[in-house]
Amino acid sequence: MSRNLIISLTLSIVLILAFAADIMFGNVDISPEQIWALITGKGEVGSAVGNIVWQYRLPKALTALLCGAALSVSGLLMQTLFRNPLAGPYVLGISSGAGLGVAVIVLATQFVALPAVFTTGGWGQTLAAIIGAAFVMMLVLLTSTKINDTVSLLIVGMMFGSIAGAAVNVLQSISNPDSLKIYVVWTMGSLSSVTWEYMTVMAPLIIAAIVVTLFMPKKLNALLLGENYAKGLGVSVFATRFAIIVITCLLAGASTAFTGPIAFIGVAVPHIVRGLYKTSDHKVVIPASVLAGSALLIVCDIISQLPGTIYTLPINSVCALIGAPIILWVIIKNKHLQY
């Protein structure tokens, strides 16, 4: 059995165990027997335990699985496109655009009359984040047709993010304390706000984008060696770059819209995967990033719940506390790590 296969099997087992643990542990511990009874139909779905599992913990665990994979793959794509180890899924300003959309809805309602679709029901913030992310995505895509230099596109994305961030700061400075608190809580990220209704929108977007990425390893490997080398192999650099931007916007935009900004996973996981597998071959690192990203975000979610207590930590902070030491260990152990 090859080393890579052993690592993949280990990551798969960790993912399965973490997923089960995320459903079992929380403010109320649920035994494996109770969960098995619900799965096999022997337990009461309408009971207190059934409601906790089906309406809260299972959607939250699936959200962690999907968003962990989405953020990891989008981070890998950005690091490949820009050949920069610090690039992440939010480098093009998508997260800032989503944040601006939510800020307009939450912080500007006292100054502007908004359509009812944003103020009634539970879709207001989510729709605002989707619109904000899509707006920045369209700007980036339009710019990418005019700019051939990848580094310049990186700077443009950062500028879009800076403009959106500045607009958010202006809104924060003139908003009332109650609205500001709501927005600040959203910026901390949360996996528990995704219901089954939201899942029907988020899951297809993320799964479709990841499936498309799985068919791109040859083009991504060529691009990793440089644009001139890729052109020499017959790869359309413009088309590949355009596809990467679209996929990243879908992955990062969908994740941010439904869960808030969770920024650390996308930067850390590609490094962890390259360190574990000792390769930058996208045939290996794309599926590995899906496994590792999902497992890491689920573990972070378990820790953030502080099982057995009534407290919940911000998922962003937990991701940084867990992921930063891991990535430092990987980099120190692999001094000649390839990007």
N, C-alpha and C positions, 0 to 999 in steps of 0.2 A: 504493500500500500504506500503510495507516494506521500511525501511530506505535506504537499498542498491539500491533498484529499483529507488527511488527518486533521489539518487545521480547519478545513471547511466543515467536516463532521462535528468537530468540537464547537465551532461557532453555531452550528445548527442546533446542537443539544443545549447550549447556553441560551439560545433564543427561545426554544420551546419551554425550558424550565423557567426562564424569566417571565415569559408570557403567562404561564400558569401561576407563578408567584404574584404577578401584578393583579390577577383576579382574586387570589386568596387573601392577600394582606392589605390592610388599610385601617381605618378607624374601627372597623368591625372585622375581626378575623373570621374567615369562612373555611371550613375544613374541606379537604379533597373529596371526602365522601358526599358532602352536600353538593359540591359542584358536579360530581359524577351523577348524582341523582337527578339534577336538573338537566344534564345533557341527555341522559337516557330516558327522560320523561317521567321518572318516578317521583321527582320532587314537584312541589307546587310553584308554578311560574309566577303566580300572583302573590306569593308570600313575601315577607319582608326580605328574606335572603334572595329569593328569585328576582325581585325588583332591583336589589343592589347589583346583582350579577348582570342581568340582561339590559337594564336601563342605564347603568352607570359604569361599572368596571369593565365589562366586555367592550363597549364602544371606546372607552379610554385606552384600553390595551391595544386595540386595533389602530387607534389614532397614533399611538406611540410607534407601533410597528411601521405604519405607512409613512409617517412624517420622518422617522429616523432614516428609512431607506431613501426618501425623497431628498432630504437635506444632504445626505452623504453622497448620493450620485450627482446632485447638482454641484456640490463642492468639488468632486473629482473632475467634472466637466470644466469647471472654471479654472482649476489648476492646470489642466491640460491645454485649454485654449490660450491662457496667458503665460503658461510655463512659469508660473509663480507659486511658490509653496504657501504664500499667505493669502492667495485668492480663495474666496468662499462664495456661497450661493447668493450673497447679498451685495457682491461687488458691483453689480450693474444698477444698483439703486432700487431693486424690486421691493425689498423690505421697507425702504424709506417711503416708497410710493404707497405701499399698503398702510404704513403708519400715518401718512398724511391723510389718506382717505378716512381712516378711523378718527383722526384728530378733527377733521372737518365735521363729522357727524356728532362726536361727543363734545367737542369744545366750542363749536361755532353755533350750536342750536339756539343760544341766547341772542344771537345777532341776525341769524338768517332763518327764514321759514323753509323747512325741508319737506320734500314729498312724503306722503304717508308711509310709503314702502320702507323708508329708513327709520321711522319712528314707531312703527307698530310691529308686533311679533318679534321673533328672535333673530331675524335675518339682517337687521340694520347694520351692525358693525361688520358682519361678514361681507355683505354686499358692498359696503363702502371700501373695505380692504381689497376686495376683488377689483373694483373699479379703479382704485388708486394704483394697484400693481399693474393692471392692464394698461393704464395710461402711460406709466413709465416704460412698460415693455414696448408699446408702440413707438415711443420716442427713441428708444434704444434701437429697435429694428429699423426705423427710418434712418437713423444716423449710420447704422452699419452698412447701409447700401451706398453711402457717400464716402465712407472712410475705409481704406484698405489696410491701414496699419492697426494691428491688434493692441499695441500699447496705447495708441491714441484713443481707441474705443474704451479701454480700461479707464482712462482719465475722464472721458465723457460720462461714463457710468458713475464715476465718483462725483462728478459735478452735479449730475441729476440727483444723486443721493444727498449731496450737500444742500442743494436748493430746497428739496423736500424737507430736510431736517430743519433748515432755517425757518421755513413756513410753519412747521410744527412748534418750534420754539416761540414764534410770535403768537400763535394761538394759545399756547400754554401761559404766556405772560398776561393775557387779557381775559382768561377764563375764570370762572368761579371755582372755589375749592372742591365742591362736590364733583363737578365734571372732570376736574384735573385728577382727582383720585381715581375715577373710573378709567381714565386713559392710562395712568401710571400702572394700574393693575393689569391692564391689557398688555402693556409693554413687557411685563414680567413673563409672559407666556403661560398658557394653560392647555392641558390636554383633555380636561374634563368638560369643556364646553361643546364638544362635538357630539351631537345626538345622532340617532339613526337617520333622521331626515337629512342632516348635513352630510352624513357618510355617503349617501347615494350620489352626491355631487363630488365630494373630495376624492373618494376612492377611485372612480373611473379615470379622473384626470391624472392622478399620480401613477396608477398602474399602467395606463397607456403610454405615458412619457418614459417610464422605466423600460417597458418592453421595447420601445423604439431604440433606446440607448443600447440595449443588449445586441442589437444588430449593427452597431457602429464601431466595434473594436479595431478593425483594420484601419479605418479612416482616422480614428483617434490616435492610434499608435504612430501613424505617419505624421500627423500634426504635431505630436509630441517631439519629433525629431527636427522640427522646423518647417516653416511654410514652403521654402524653396525645395526641400527634400520631398515634401508631400506632393508638390506640383510635379516633380520629376517622376513620381510614382503614378501620376494620372489622377490624383485626388483633387477634386474641385474645392479649393480652400474657402472660397466665398460661400458655396452651398453648405459645406460642413460647418463653417463658423455660424452661419445663419441658423442651421438646425440646432447647434449647441445652445445658442441664445434663446431660441423658442422653447426648447426642452427645459432649460434652466429656469426660465420665467414661469413655465407651467408648474414645475416642481416647487420652486421657492415661493411663488405667488400663492399656489393652493395651500401649502403648509402654513404660510404666514396669515393668510386670510382666515383660516379656521382655528388656528391655535395661538396666534400672536407670534412675535419674533422669537425664534429659538436659534441663535446664531452660531453657537460653538460647535455643534455636531458636524456641520458641513466642512469646517476647516480641519478638525481633528481626525475624523475617521479615515479619510484617504491616506494620511500619514501612518496611522496605525496599521492599515491593511498592507501598505507597501512594506512596512517594517516586519510584519508577520510573514508575508509571502516572499519577501526578498525579490520583488519584481515590480515593474511598472506596466507590464503587459495588460491591456484593458480586457482581454479575454478572461483574465483572472481577477483583476481588481474591481471590475464592475459588479459581478455577482457577489464578490466578497464584501464590497462596500454596502450592498443591500443587507446582507446578513449582519455585519458588524454594526452598521448604523442603527438598524432596528433593535438589536440586542442592547446596545449602549443606551439608547433613549428609553427603552423599557426599564432598564436597571435604574437609570436616573429618576424615572417616574416613581418606582418603588421607594427609593430613598426619599424623594420629595414628600411622600405621603406620611413619613415618620410613623410606620405601622405601630398600632397600639396607643397612639396619642390623638389628640383632637387638632393638632397643628399640621399645616401644609407649607412647605417651602417653595419659593419661586423656582420653576423648572429651569430657567436660564442660569440661575446661580448654582444649582446642583450640577448641571451639565459642565460648567466651568470648573467646579471643584473636583469633579470626577475625571473629566477629560484632560485637563491641563497636566496633571502628574503623569498620565499615561503617555501623552505625546512627548513630554520631556524625556521619559524613560526610553521611548522608541528612538528618538533622535540621538540621545547620548549613546545608546547601545549600537546604533547603526550610523556611524560617523560619515559614511559615504552614501547615505540614503539618496536614491534617485528620485527626481520629481518629473 
